[in-house]
Amino acid sequence: MHSLLHVYYGGGLYGFSGTYWYFVLVLPALILSVWAQIKVKRAYASMSQVYSKSGYSGAAAAEAVLHYYGIYDVRIEQVSGKLTDHFDPRKNVIRLSQGVYSSASIAAIGIACHEAGHAAQYAQGYLPIKIRNSILPVCKIGSYAGIPLAILGVVLSFPTLTWVGILLYSFIMIFQLATLPVELDASRRAMDVIRKNNLLYGEEENKGAQKVLRCAAMTYVAALAVSIANLLRFIIMFTGRGRK
């Protein structure tokens, strides 16, 4: 174990290289991620104080999206927390946070409709979500075992094992890549139904909801950037191309 930690952190083999490539590749992506989180929180805080003239609550708006797609077997329930909204395909339930479920704010309607968009994706067998779900088990393995296997390959001078570890770790990036179109499509579905069913009143309210969803999408772009940066850093480190 000591030798593995030595390879990863320090002592002259990968220590400076790892730090250098962290600052060159990963840190900018992390800054983008923090910026995206700040943007979505600000957009949510702003639009959660603006109430739609349509009078729809988040729960009612989500139900309208479900009915638009002919979905009548998905429950909508309230959960605690802030921005904890999600669709659970295992139990066929949309869970909306306290600030979304009963609120008639522009932010609440946009977020609730987005989650209903995910339910529609599952109901219609949307291909990108099938791809993302098929990747998830390997992604979980890669997040735990990828880097330790790559380090072990370096310690044992066994390049094949190193590349197996990197390949496993790369599924984190592939999962993030597959997630992006899923999230963008759910927002597209949400705004499409919002406009067609007049769930928001007028173009200004529509733009407000779209702003919240666009900022939320940026968090997934940032997550993809972080995973790509980390993957590149580990490839450079473990293949010896970035040694300083």
LINHUWO-V294763 format. One record per residue. RES is the residue in three letters. SS is DSSP state (h for helix, s for strand, l for the rest). Layout:
BEGIN
RES/SS, RES/SS
END
This chain:
BEGIN
MET/l, HIS/h, SER/h, LEU/h, LEU/h, HIS/h, VAL/h, TYR/h, TYR/h, GLY/l, GLY/l, GLY/l, LEU/l, TYR/l, GLY/h, PHE/h, SER/h, GLY/h, THR/h, TYR/h, TRP/h, TYR/h, PHE/h, VAL/h, LEU/h, VAL/h, LEU/h, PRO/h, ALA/h, LEU/h, ILE/h, LEU/h, SER/h, VAL/h, TRP/h, ALA/h, GLN/h, ILE/h, LYS/h, VAL/h, LYS/h, ARG/h, ALA/h, TYR/h, ALA/h, SER/h, MET/h, SER/l, GLN/l, VAL/l, TYR/s, SER/l, LYS/l, SER/l, GLY/l, TYR/l, SER/l, GLY/h, ALA/h, ALA/h, ALA/h, ALA/h, GLU/h, ALA/h, VAL/h, LEU/h, HIS/h, TYR/h, TYR/l, GLY/l, ILE/l, TYR/l, ASP/l, VAL/l, ARG/s, ILE/s, GLU/s, GLN/s, VAL/s, SER/l, GLY/l, LYS/l, LEU/l, THR/l, ASP/l, HIS/s, PHE/s, ASP/s, PRO/l, ARG/l, LYS/l, ASN/l, VAL/s, ILE/s, ARG/s, LEU/s, SER/s, GLN/h, GLY/h, VAL/h, TYR/h, SER/l, SER/l, ALA/l, SER/s, ILE/h, ALA/h, ALA/h, ILE/h, GLY/h, ILE/h, ALA/h, CYS/h, HIS/h, GLU/h, ALA/h, GLY/h, HIS/h, ALA/h, ALA/h, GLN/h, TYR/h, ALA/h, GLN/h, GLY/l, TYR/l, LEU/h, PRO/h, ILE/h, LYS/h, ILE/h, ARG/h, ASN/h, SER/h, ILE/h, LEU/h, PRO/h, VAL/h, CYS/h, LYS/h, ILE/h, GLY/h, SER/h, TYR/h, ALA/h, GLY/h, ILE/h, PRO/h, LEU/h, ALA/h, ILE/h, LEU/h, GLY/h, VAL/h, VAL/h, LEU/l, SER/l, PHE/l, PRO/h, THR/h, LEU/h, THR/h, TRP/h, VAL/h, GLY/h, ILE/h, LEU/h, LEU/h, TYR/h, SER/h, PHE/h, ILE/h, MET/h, ILE/h, PHE/h, GLN/h, LEU/h, ALA/h, THR/h, LEU/h, PRO/h, VAL/h, GLU/h, LEU/h, ASP/h, ALA/h, SER/h, ARG/h, ARG/h, ALA/h, MET/h, ASP/h, VAL/h, ILE/h, ARG/h, LYS/h, ASN/l, ASN/l, LEU/l, LEU/l, TYR/l, GLY/h, GLU/h, GLU/h, GLU/h, ASN/h, LYS/h, GLY/h, ALA/h, GLN/h, LYS/h, VAL/h, LEU/h, ARG/h, CYS/h, ALA/h, ALA/h, MET/h, THR/h, TYR/h, VAL/h, ALA/h, ALA/h, LEU/h, ALA/h, VAL/h, SER/h, ILE/h, ALA/h, ASN/h, LEU/h, LEU/h, ARG/h, PHE/h, ILE/h, ILE/h, MET/h, PHE/h, THR/l, GLY/l, ARG/l, GLY/l, ARG/l, LYS/l
END
